[in-house]
Amino acid sequence: MKTSLVTVFATLWCMRGPLCFVLAKPVSSLNDTLNLPELHVRGTHYEVGYTIGYTFRERIQDFYTKYTILKDTLLPFYASPKGKAIVQGYLKVANDSFPQYVAELAGMCDGAGVPFIQAFLLTARHEILLMERKRDVSSCTDVFMDIANQRILAHNEDAEPMIKDHAYLVHAQISPYKFSNGTQMGDWEYFTAYTYPGHLPGCAFGHNLQGMVFTVNAVFPKDVQPEKQVRYMLNRAMLAAKEPGEALNIITNKNGPGVASGFSVNIGYASDFSKLYNIEVAPTVPNLPQYHQTVLDPLGLEHYFHFNMYDKLNGTVPQYDDPSTEHRKARVAQMASPYDLKNILDILGDTQDPDYPIYRTPNKKDDAMTVATAVYDFSQGHFSVYLQNPKADYEGHPSIQRFFPSF
């Protein structure tokens, strides 16, 4: 894959000082070729957001214009008195706990020239669609493997098909957030994240300088809560986690009002790759469990799969059924257990099921697309991204391959 000029420019500019504000030429290529531009950026939360927005403004504006869920569901929801109150409640909760990420989102909007409220509606999209009893795209498929010193976390990112040609990879270094009175919040953040256009980083897959790797699976709980933290804010905050305890506190919003909906997160650590974690997070509802954590190594598991329904919390936390998950899970059960990277890619690239394949292309029953496949090989320290079917591409090369963590 060719590295865009904007990536090189941004990197060189950022190395000149402790803080920088990159005013790079916007990336303008929107086509059907394999294309995942990378941006290296350093600055405050607002500056980093602005730079991302300015750099990818054409992708962001095009996505906002064409994304029918924004026009047909999210904006009408906000136009109703009840919907506006719910969204404003989510925004207040986000600003109270994570003002740095609200500032980052505002910077992105200013750089891209898009309305802030539309960006925040996308941030609360998962919760709004569940409240409206409308389905978001079910995503994704994950495989853990821990066999004979091979420890791998692999992930199919399934999404709205437009994401494939509009997403980008962000490598960010962000200074601690400062309030107007000069007090400081948090530490420096260093992370890499596959980022949806006009969204906060963190809703798909990424890793940070501390060596924490995570991928996210959507789930669809029924008991969505107002005035709590939306999923995408918690996913963004995950990028700052330094160790397992801190990650668990973030995704369960231990120090805040709680979780509005739910998700599943898969976590590994380069500094201690003897353990791989899956944590299913539920809405914060009285008398129901908040989460369930599965740790591969202590359980003696050699492999583990996760899709888009609660597994360990199934039957305890009310959720909507997902036909794609049921078909993908059934297909995996028919296949041999993975014992090396090629087997994992064969699973993630499988298209045997004609209606709901593991590697997805839009059809009459399933409108999702596998837009990228990420592989974290903890044994080798490699992070790879495939932009086409990884089963077919295995003999070639991934579109992106890096050592991790590396900044």
C-alpha positions as CSV (number, residue, x, y, z in Angstrom):
1,M,0.0,0.0,0.0
2,K,1.3,3.5,-0.9
3,T,1.8,5.9,2.0
4,S,0.1,9.1,1.4
5,L,2.0,12.4,1.4
6,V,-0.1,13.7,4.2
7,T,1.1,10.9,6.5
8,V,4.8,11.8,5.8
9,F,4.1,15.6,6.2
10,A,2.3,15.1,9.5
11,T,5.0,12.9,10.9
12,L,7.8,15.3,10.1
13,W,6.0,18.3,11.3
14,C,5.1,16.6,14.6
15,M,8.7,15.8,15.4
16,R,9.7,19.4,15.7
17,G,8.3,20.1,19.1
18,P,6.6,18.9,22.2
19,L,3.2,19.9,20.8
20,C,2.1,20.5,17.3
21,F,-0.9,21.5,15.3
22,V,-0.8,19.9,11.9
23,L,-2.3,21.8,9.0
24,A,-1.8,19.1,6.4
25,K,-3.3,19.0,2.9
26,P,-6.6,17.1,3.1
27,V,-6.8,13.5,1.8
28,S,-9.1,13.7,-1.2
29,S,-9.0,10.2,-2.7
30,L,-12.4,8.5,-2.6
31,N,-12.4,5.5,-4.9
32,D,-12.9,1.7,-5.0
33,T,-9.2,0.9,-4.7
34,L,-7.8,-0.5,-1.4
35,N,-7.1,2.6,0.5
36,L,-6.5,3.1,4.3
37,P,-4.6,6.3,4.7
38,E,-2.6,6.8,7.9
39,L,-2.2,10.0,9.9
40,H,0.5,10.6,12.6
41,V,-0.5,13.5,14.7
42,R,0.5,15.1,18.1
43,G,-1.1,17.8,20.1
44,T,-4.0,18.6,22.5
45,H,-7.3,16.7,22.3
46,Y,-8.9,19.6,20.4
47,E,-5.8,20.0,18.1
48,V,-5.7,16.3,17.3
49,G,-9.4,16.2,16.6
50,Y,-9.1,19.3,14.4
51,T,-6.2,17.8,12.4
52,I,-8.0,14.5,11.9
53,G,-11.1,16.4,10.7
54,Y,-9.2,18.7,8.4
55,T,-7.1,16.0,6.9
56,F,-10.0,13.7,6.2
57,R,-12.7,16.3,5.6
58,E,-13.7,15.1,2.2
59,R,-14.2,11.5,3.5
60,I,-16.1,12.8,6.6
61,Q,-18.3,15.2,4.7
62,D,-19.1,12.6,2.1
63,F,-20.0,10.0,4.7
64,Y,-22.2,12.4,6.7
65,T,-24.0,13.3,3.4
66,K,-24.6,9.7,2.3
67,Y,-25.1,7.8,5.6
68,T,-28.9,7.2,5.5
69,I,-29.2,6.3,9.2
70,L,-28.0,9.8,10.2
71,K,-30.6,11.4,7.9
72,D,-33.5,9.0,8.4
73,T,-33.2,8.0,12.0
74,L,-30.8,9.9,14.2
75,L,-31.7,13.5,13.1
76,P,-35.5,12.8,13.4
77,F,-34.9,11.3,16.8
78,Y,-33.1,14.4,17.9
79,A,-35.9,16.6,16.4
80,S,-38.4,15.1,18.9
81,P,-38.6,16.6,22.4
82,K,-38.0,13.2,24.0
83,G,-35.1,12.4,21.7
84,K,-33.5,15.7,22.2
85,A,-33.7,15.4,26.0
86,I,-32.1,11.9,25.8
87,V,-29.3,13.1,23.6
88,Q,-28.6,16.2,25.7
89,G,-28.5,13.9,28.7
90,Y,-25.9,11.7,27.1
91,L,-23.9,14.8,26.1
92,K,-23.9,16.1,29.7
93,V,-22.8,12.8,31.1
94,A,-20.0,12.6,28.5
95,N,-18.9,16.2,29.2
96,D,-18.9,15.6,33.0
97,S,-16.7,12.5,32.8
98,F,-14.8,12.9,29.6
99,P,-14.5,16.6,28.6
100,Q,-11.3,15.8,26.8
101,Y,-13.0,13.5,24.3
102,V,-15.9,16.0,23.8
103,A,-13.2,18.6,23.0
104,E,-11.6,16.1,20.6
105,L,-14.9,15.5,18.9
106,A,-15.5,19.3,18.7
107,G,-12.1,19.7,17.1
108,M,-12.9,17.1,14.5
109,C,-16.1,18.9,13.6
110,D,-14.4,22.2,13.3
111,G,-11.6,20.7,11.1
112,A,-14.0,18.8,8.9
113,G,-16.7,21.5,8.7
114,V,-19.5,19.3,10.0
115,P,-22.1,20.1,12.7
116,F,-21.2,19.0,16.2
117,I,-24.6,17.6,17.0
118,Q,-24.4,15.3,14.0
119,A,-21.1,14.0,15.2
120,F,-22.5,13.4,18.7
121,L,-25.6,11.7,17.3
122,L,-23.2,9.2,15.6
123,T,-21.4,8.8,19.0
124,A,-24.8,7.8,20.5
125,R,-25.9,5.9,17.4
126,H,-25.8,2.5,19.1
127,E,-28.1,3.6,21.9
128,I,-30.5,5.5,19.8
129,L,-31.0,2.7,17.3
130,L,-31.7,0.3,20.1
131,M,-34.2,2.7,21.7
132,E,-35.9,3.0,18.3
133,R,-36.0,-0.8,17.9
134,K,-33.9,-0.4,14.7
135,R,-31.0,-2.6,14.0
136,D,-27.5,-1.3,13.6
137,V,-25.1,-3.4,11.5
138,S,-24.1,-6.4,13.5
139,S,-20.3,-6.5,13.9
140,C,-17.8,-8.3,14.2
141,T,-16.0,-11.7,14.5
142,D,-13.1,-12.3,16.8
143,V,-10.7,-15.3,17.3
144,F,-8.4,-15.7,20.2
145,M,-5.7,-18.4,19.9
146,D,-3.2,-19.5,22.6
147,I,-1.3,-22.7,21.5
148,A,2.3,-23.6,21.8
149,N,3.5,-20.0,22.4
150,Q,1.4,-18.7,19.6
151,R,-0.9,-16.0,21.0
152,I,-3.0,-14.2,18.5
153,L,-6.1,-12.0,18.6
154,A,-7.7,-11.6,15.2
155,H,-10.7,-9.5,14.3
156,N,-13.1,-9.0,11.3
157,E,-14.4,-5.4,11.3
158,D,-17.9,-5.7,9.9
159,A,-19.7,-2.4,9.2
160,E,-21.8,-0.2,6.9
161,P,-20.2,-0.8,3.5
162,M,-19.3,2.9,3.1
163,I,-16.8,2.6,6.0
164,K,-14.4,0.6,3.8
165,D,-13.6,3.6,1.5
166,H,-13.9,6.3,4.1
167,A,-12.0,5.0,7.2
168,Y,-8.5,5.9,8.2
169,L,-5.8,4.8,10.6
170,V,-4.8,7.3,13.3
171,H,-1.5,7.3,15.2
172,A,-2.0,9.9,17.9
173,Q,0.1,11.4,20.7
174,I,-2.1,13.6,22.9
175,S,-1.1,15.8,25.8
176,P,-3.0,15.8,29.1
177,Y,-6.2,17.8,29.1
178,K,-6.1,21.2,30.8
179,F,-9.1,23.0,32.3
180,S,-9.5,26.7,32.0
181,N,-8.2,27.2,35.5
182,G,-5.0,25.4,34.6
183,T,-5.6,22.1,36.4
184,Q,-4.7,19.0,34.4
185,M,-6.6,15.8,33.8
186,G,-5.1,12.5,32.8
187,D,-1.7,11.7,31.2
188,W,-0.2,11.6,27.7
189,E,-2.1,9.3,25.4
190,Y,-0.3,7.3,22.7
191,F,-2.4,5.1,20.5
192,T,-3.1,3.7,17.1
193,A,-6.8,3.1,16.1
194,Y,-8.8,2.2,13.0
195,T,-11.2,5.1,12.8
196,Y,-14.7,5.5,11.2
197,P,-15.2,8.8,9.3
198,G,-16.3,11.6,11.6
199,H,-16.2,9.4,14.7
200,L,-14.0,9.3,17.8
201,P,-11.2,6.6,17.5
202,G,-11.8,3.4,19.5
203,C,-15.0,1.8,18.2
204,A,-13.3,-0.9,16.1
205,F,-9.7,-2.0,17.0
206,G,-6.6,-0.3,18.3
207,H,-3.6,-0.4,20.7
208,N,-1.6,1.9,22.8
209,L,2.0,2.6,23.9
210,Q,1.5,0.5,27.1
211,G,0.9,-2.5,24.8
212,M,-2.8,-2.8,25.4
213,V,-4.6,-4.2,22.4
214,F,-8.4,-4.2,22.1
215,T,-11.1,-5.1,19.6
216,V,-14.8,-4.4,20.0
217,N,-17.9,-6.5,19.2
218,A,-21.4,-4.9,19.1
219,V,-24.1,-6.6,21.1
220,F,-27.8,-5.6,21.3
221,P,-29.2,-5.4,24.9
222,K,-32.8,-4.4,25.3
223,D,-32.6,-2.3,28.5
224,V,-30.9,0.8,27.1
225,Q,-30.5,3.4,29.8
226,P,-30.6,7.3,29.5
227,E,-28.2,9.6,31.3
228,K,-25.4,7.1,31.3
229,Q,-22.2,6.8,29.3
230,V,-22.7,5.8,25.7
231,R,-20.7,2.9,24.2
232,Y,-18.5,5.0,21.9
233,M,-17.3,7.3,24.7
234,L,-16.2,4.3,26.7
235,N,-14.5,2.7,23.7
236,R,-12.6,6.0,23.2
237,A,-11.5,6.1,26.8
238,M,-10.2,2.5,26.6
239,L,-7.4,3.8,24.4
240,A,-5.9,5.4,27.5
241,A,-5.9,2.3,29.7
242,K,-2.6,1.2,31.1
243,E,-3.4,-2.2,32.7
244,P,-6.3,-4.7,33.1
245,G,-7.8,-3.2,36.2
246,E,-7.9,0.3,34.7
247,A,-9.4,-1.1,31.5
248,L,-12.2,-2.9,33.4
249,N,-13.0,0.3,35.4
250,I,-13.3,2.3,32.2
251,I,-15.5,0.0,30.3
252,T,-17.9,-0.6,33.2
253,N,-17.8,3.2,34.0
254,K,-17.0,2.4,37.6
255,N,-16.4,6.0,38.6
256,G,-19.3,7.4,36.6
257,P,-23.1,7.0,36.3
258,G,-22.8,3.7,34.5
259,V,-23.2,2.2,31.0
260,A,-26.0,3.1,28.7
261,S,-26.1,0.0,26.5
262,G,-23.4,-2.7,26.2
263,F,-20.6,-4.2,24.1
264,S,-18.0,-7.0,24.1
265,V,-14.3,-6.1,24.3
266,N,-11.4,-8.4,23.6
267,I,-8.1,-7.4,25.2
268,G,-4.5,-8.5,25.2
269,Y,-1.3,-7.0,26.5
270,A,2.1,-7.0,24.8
271,S,3.8,-6.7,28.2
272,D,2.0,-9.8,29.5
273,F,0.7,-11.9,26.6
274,S,0.2,-14.9,28.9
275,K,-3.4,-13.8,29.2
276,L,-6.1,-12.8,26.7
277,Y,-9.4,-11.4,28.0
278,N,-12.9,-11.1,26.8
279,I,-15.2,-8.8,28.8
280,E,-19.0,-8.6,28.1
281,V,-20.4,-5.4,29.3
282,A,-24.1,-4.9,30.1
283,P,-26.2,-1.8,30.6
284,T,-26.1,-0.6,34.2
285,V,-29.5,-1.9,35.5
286,P,-30.3,-2.7,39.1
287,N,-30.1,-6.4,40.0
288,L,-28.4,-7.4,36.8
289,P,-24.7,-8.2,36.4
290,Q,-22.6,-5.4,34.9
291,Y,-20.0,-7.6,33.2
292,H,-18.5,-11.0,32.7
293,Q,-14.8,-11.6,32.2
294,T,-13.3,-14.6,30.5
295,V,-9.5,-15.1,30.8
296,L,-8.0,-17.6,28.4
297,D,-4.9,-18.8,30.1
298,P,-6.2,-19.6,33.6
299,L,-9.2,-21.5,32.0
300,G,-6.8,-23.6,29.9
301,L,-8.6,-22.5,26.7
302,E,-6.6,-22.8,23.4
303,H,-9.1,-20.7,21.4
304,Y,-12.1,-18.6,21.9
305,F,-14.6,-16.9,19.5
306,H,-16.9,-14.0,20.0
307,F,-19.6,-12.6,17.8
308,N,-22.5,-10.1,18.2
309,M,-24.5,-11.6,21.0
310,Y,-23.8,-12.0,24.7
311,D,-22.3,-15.4,25.3
312,K,-21.6,-15.7,29.0
313,L,-24.3,-13.2,29.9
314,N,-26.8,-14.8,27.5
315,G,-30.0,-15.6,29.4
316,T,-29.1,-13.1,32.2
317,V,-29.1,-9.9,30.2
318,P,-32.1,-9.5,27.9
319,Q,-30.8,-9.1,24.3
320,Y,-32.1,-9.1,20.7
321,D,-31.3,-12.1,18.5
322,D,-28.8,-11.6,15.7
323,P,-29.2,-14.1,12.8
324,S,-25.8,-13.3,11.4
325,T,-24.2,-14.2,14.8
326,E,-26.1,-17.5,14.9
327,H,-25.0,-18.5,11.4
328,R,-21.4,-17.4,11.9
329,K,-21.2,-19.3,15.2
330,A,-22.7,-22.4,13.7
331,R,-20.2,-22.3,10.8
332,V,-17.2,-21.9,13.1
333,A,-18.5,-25.0,15.0
334,Q,-18.3,-27.0,11.7
335,M,-14.7,-26.0,11.1
336,A,-11.5,-27.4,12.6
337,S,-10.1,-25.5,15.6
338,P,-7.4,-23.1,14.7
339,Y,-3.8,-24.0,15.4
340,D,-1.8,-21.4,13.5
341,L,-2.3,-18.0,11.8
342,K,-3.3,-19.5,8.5
343,N,-6.1,-21.4,10.1
344,I,-7.3,-18.2,11.8
345,L,-7.4,-16.4,8.5
346,D,-9.1,-19.3,6.8
347,I,-11.9,-19.0,9.4
348,L,-12.2,-15.2,9.2
349,G,-12.2,-15.4,5.4
350,D,-14.8,-18.1,5.2
351,T,-17.7,-17.5,2.8
352,Q,-19.4,-20.9,2.9
353,D,-22.7,-19.7,4.3
354,P,-24.5,-18.1,1.4
355,D,-26.8,-15.9,3.5
356,Y,-24.6,-15.0,6.6
357,P,-21.0,-15.7,5.9
358,I,-18.2,-15.0,8.3
359,Y,-16.4,-12.8,5.8
360,R,-19.3,-10.6,4.8
361,T,-20.4,-8.9,1.6
362,P,-23.8,-7.2,1.4
363,N,-26.7,-9.4,0.2
364,K,-30.5,-9.4,0.6
365,K,-30.4,-10.8,4.1
366,D,-27.2,-9.3,5.5
367,D,-26.3,-5.7,4.6
368,A,-23.0,-5.6,6.4
369,M,-19.5,-5.7,4.9
370,T,-16.2,-6.9,6.3
371,V,-14.3,-3.7,5.8
372,A,-11.0,-4.8,7.4
373,T,-9.3,-7.7,9.2
374,A,-6.9,-7.0,12.0
375,V,-4.4,-9.5,13.4
376,Y,-2.4,-8.9,16.6
377,D,0.3,-11.5,16.9
378,F,1.6,-11.2,20.4
379,S,4.3,-13.8,19.9
380,Q,5.9,-11.9,17.0
381,G,4.9,-8.4,18.1
382,H,3.2,-7.8,14.7
383,F,0.0,-5.8,14.0
384,S,-1.4,-6.4,10.5
385,V,-4.5,-5.1,8.6
386,Y,-6.0,-6.9,5.6
387,L,-8.3,-4.8,3.3
388,Q,-9.5,-7.8,1.3
389,N,-10.4,-11.4,2.2
390,P,-7.4,-12.5,4.4
391,K,-7.9,-16.1,3.3
392,A,-7.2,-15.2,-0.3
393,D,-4.5,-12.7,0.6
394,Y,-2.6,-14.9,3.0
395,E,0.0,-16.0,0.4
396,G,0.6,-12.3,-0.4
397,H,0.9,-9.5,2.2
398,P,-1.4,-7.6,4.4
399,S,-2.1,-4.0,3.4
400,I,-0.4,-2.7,6.6
401,Q,2.0,-4.5,8.9
402,R,3.7,-2.8,11.9
403,F,5.5,-3.7,15.1
404,F,3.5,-2.9,18.2
405,P,3.6,-1.0,20.4
406,S,5.6,1.6,18.4
407,F,5.4,5.4,18.4
